[in-house]
């Protein structure tokens, strides 16, 4: 029964598409479709990777509009929970290029236009499909960072309109980079954003990408379509991109390097040195182990672990699943760290807890792929506390 329902829904969707295609305004022979690529920005996390839009210009019909995927409502109720869980509705919107160009210029983001060498039939099919997507009942969708975003949607729409006539040489060619690697190339100037996103992402982000998967990034989409070819109705093979221009070239701005102690590397390296120094000094000079410090460090680690585990559970796109960071930011540290550091806990049970924790930390360090020093110095800080808690002490505190 469920299979027949799926077939019925597909038939209804196809009927809707053909009905709209038949009734939509026919483009003139002068119509042109292009790909607009906006460069990365640094005004917020959503701008770090750039943006893609499809532009339609038909001078005979007086049409000039952009189809843009990835819009969302900042004022939506329960915005943060919906955003974190991946349930925040995203939508396609249509606007003139001039309506948004000023914003991109003010935020120093380049604007490139690539004219697509499409036949009249392909242009009509593409615009008809975009208009169907923009209908009120269709315009909202579930955003997925790697798989369904502002670049993959235009990629899929163009590929669908062109069919087998479109050939992208790099489509199945391995890039030598994972999803995470590509992401991090855009976050080098935003180290705290980079750390936060890498902490949240699981093993799916370490999947190696071919050219098709790498086009989840707007720049990659533009670069690979530049190498693509398309077979014309007369059988002739021609470049997909028949013209390219820079509408706005963002001037290069030299930024001052961030002071080291303000970066994640500096903060966590300093924390590791302070904790290690205090731990050794207290143990050697006073023969004490400060249990309050264990409760603080492992309590915070457990809290972060529960948050990462929650992201794993509530998201359905799989990008936060099987996160190796949870091996050292283990959720059960909260409350087990408080149990293990009680005065009544025996040395054997305390040693068992911190011994197992030490092994998990070492495993997490081996499997984690967070750039920078975090997945070295942070677990190393916890490892120092594990080792000292496995030692005999005369005056625990």
ChimeraX attribute file (.defattr): number of C-alpha atoms within 10 A of each C-alpha:
attribute: neighborCount
match mode: 1-to-1
recipient: residues
	/A:1	5
	/A:2	7
	/A:3	8
	/A:4	9
	/A:5	10
	/A:6	11
	/A:7	11
	/A:8	12
	/A:9	12
	/A:10	12
	/A:11	12
	/A:12	12
	/A:13	13
	/A:14	12
	/A:15	12
	/A:16	13
	/A:17	18
	/A:18	16
	/A:19	13
	/A:20	15
	/A:21	19
	/A:22	11
	/A:23	10
	/A:24	14
	/A:25	12
	/A:26	15
	/A:27	20
	/A:28	13
	/A:29	12
	/A:30	11
	/A:31	19
	/A:32	20
	/A:33	23
	/A:34	22
	/A:35	25
	/A:36	26
	/A:37	23
	/A:38	24
	/A:39	22
	/A:40	21
	/A:41	19
	/A:42	17
	/A:43	10
	/A:44	9
	/A:45	13
	/A:46	12
	/A:47	15
	/A:48	18
	/A:49	22
	/A:50	21
	/A:51	24
	/A:52	30
	/A:53	26
	/A:54	27
	/A:55	25
	/A:56	21
	/A:57	18
	/A:58	16
	/A:59	14
	/A:60	11
	/A:61	13
	/A:62	9
	/A:63	14
	/A:64	17
	/A:65	19
	/A:66	24
	/A:67	23
	/A:68	23
	/A:69	28
	/A:70	22
	/A:71	14
	/A:72	17
	/A:73	11
	/A:74	11
	/A:75	7
	/A:76	12
	/A:77	10
	/A:78	10
	/A:79	15
	/A:80	12
	/A:81	12
	/A:82	15
	/A:83	16
	/A:84	13
	/A:85	16
	/A:86	19
	/A:87	17
	/A:88	22
	/A:89	18
	/A:90	20
	/A:91	21
	/A:92	23
	/A:93	18
	/A:94	16
	/A:95	13
	/A:96	15
	/A:97	17
	/A:98	11
	/A:99	10
	/A:100	11
	/A:101	16
	/A:102	11
	/A:103	11
	/A:104	17
	/A:105	17
	/A:106	9
	/A:107	14
	/A:108	20
	/A:109	23
	/A:110	20
	/A:111	21
	/A:112	19
	/A:113	22
	/A:114	22
	/A:115	17
	/A:116	23
	/A:117	21
	/A:118	24
	/A:119	16
	/A:120	16
	/A:121	12
	/A:122	16
	/A:123	22
	/A:124	21
	/A:125	20
	/A:126	23
	/A:127	24
	/A:128	23
	/A:129	18
	/A:130	20
	/A:131	19
	/A:132	21
	/A:133	20
	/A:134	19
	/A:135	12
	/A:136	10
	/A:137	8
	/A:138	12
	/A:139	17
	/A:140	20
	/A:141	17
	/A:142	15
	/A:143	22
	/A:144	18
	/A:145	14
	/A:146	20
	/A:147	16
	/A:148	18
	/A:149	22
	/A:150	25
	/A:151	27
	/A:152	24
	/A:153	19
	/A:154	23
	/A:155	21
	/A:156	12
	/A:157	17
	/A:158	23
	/A:159	16
	/A:160	15
	/A:161	20
	/A:162	21
	/A:163	12
	/A:164	10
	/A:165	14
	/A:166	22
	/A:167	19
	/A:168	18
	/A:169	14
	/A:170	16
	/A:171	17
	/A:172	12
	/A:173	12
	/A:174	15
	/A:175	16
	/A:176	11
	/A:177	15
	/A:178	19
	/A:179	19
	/A:180	23
	/A:181	18
	/A:182	19
	/A:183	21
	/A:184	21
	/A:185	11
	/A:186	17
	/A:187	19
	/A:188	13
	/A:189	15
	/A:190	16
	/A:191	18
	/A:192	15
	/A:193	16
	/A:194	21
	/A:195	21
	/A:196	11
	/A:197	17
	/A:198	21
	/A:199	23
	/A:200	19
	/A:201	24
	/A:202	22
	/A:203	17
	/A:204	18
	/A:205	22
	/A:206	15
	/A:207	13
	/A:208	16
	/A:209	21
	/A:210	18
	/A:211	19
	/A:212	20
	/A:213	21
	/A:214	26
	/A:215	22
	/A:216	24
	/A:217	23
	/A:218	25
	/A:219	19
	/A:220	17
	/A:221	22
	/A:222	21
	/A:223	11
	/A:224	17
	/A:225	23
	/A:226	18
	/A:227	14
	/A:228	17
	/A:229	19
	/A:230	23
	/A:231	19
	/A:232	17
	/A:233	11
	/A:234	6
	/A:235	9
	/A:236	8
	/A:237	14
	/A:238	14
	/A:239	18
	/A:240	22
	/A:241	21
	/A:242	14
	/A:243	13
	/A:244	15
	/A:245	11
	/A:246	13
	/A:247	14
	/A:248	17
	/A:249	13
	/A:250	16
	/A:251	10
	/A:252	7
	/A:253	7
	/A:254	6
	/A:255	7
	/A:256	6
	/A:257	7
	/A:258	11
	/A:259	8
	/A:260	10
	/A:261	12
	/A:262	12
	/A:263	14
	/A:264	17
	/A:265	21
	/A:266	15
	/A:267	14
	/A:268	20
	/A:269	20
	/A:270	14
	/A:271	15
	/A:272	20
	/A:273	13
	/A:274	12
	/A:275	18
	/A:276	18
	/A:277	11
	/A:278	14
	/A:279	19
	/A:280	17
	/A:281	14
	/A:282	13
	/A:283	19
	/A:284	10
	/A:285	8
	/A:286	13
	/A:287	17
	/A:288	20
	/A:289	26
	/A:290	19
	/A:291	19
	/A:292	12
	/A:293	16
	/A:294	19
	/A:295	21
	/A:296	13
	/A:297	17
	/A:298	25
	/A:299	22
	/A:300	16
	/A:301	24
	/A:302	23
	/A:303	18
	/A:304	19
	/A:305	24
	/A:306	19
	/A:307	15
	/A:308	23
	/A:309	20
	/A:310	15
	/A:311	20
	/A:312	21
	/A:313	13
	/A:314	17
	/A:315	18
	/A:316	14
	/A:317	18
	/A:318	17
	/A:319	21
	/A:320	24
	/A:321	22
	/A:322	14
	/A:323	22
	/A:324	22
	/A:325	25
	/A:326	24
	/A:327	21
	/A:328	28
	/A:329	30
	/A:330	24
	/A:331	22
	/A:332	16
	/A:333	25
	/A:334	20
	/A:335	14
	/A:336	15
	/A:337	22
	/A:338	16
	/A:339	16
	/A:340	23
	/A:341	24
	/A:342	13
	/A:343	11
	/A:344	8
	/A:345	12
	/A:346	12
	/A:347	17
	/A:348	9
	/A:349	13
	/A:350	18
	/A:351	20
	/A:352	14
	/A:353	20
	/A:354	21
	/A:355	17
	/A:356	11
	/A:357	21
	/A:358	22
	/A:359	15
	/A:360	20
	/A:361	27
	/A:362	16
	/A:363	15
	/A:364	22
	/A:365	22
	/A:366	12
	/A:367	15
	/A:368	21
	/A:369	21
	/A:370	21
	/A:371	17
	/A:372	13
	/A:373	14
	/A:374	21
	/A:375	22
	/A:376	21
	/A:377	20
	/A:378	20
	/A:379	23
	/A:380	20
	/A:381	19
	/A:382	23
	/A:383	22
	/A:384	16
	/A:385	24
	/A:386	22
	/A:387	14
	/A:388	19
	/A:389	24
	/A:390	16
	/A:391	11
	/A:392	14
	/A:393	15
	/A:394	10
	/A:395	11
	/A:396	15
	/A:397	14
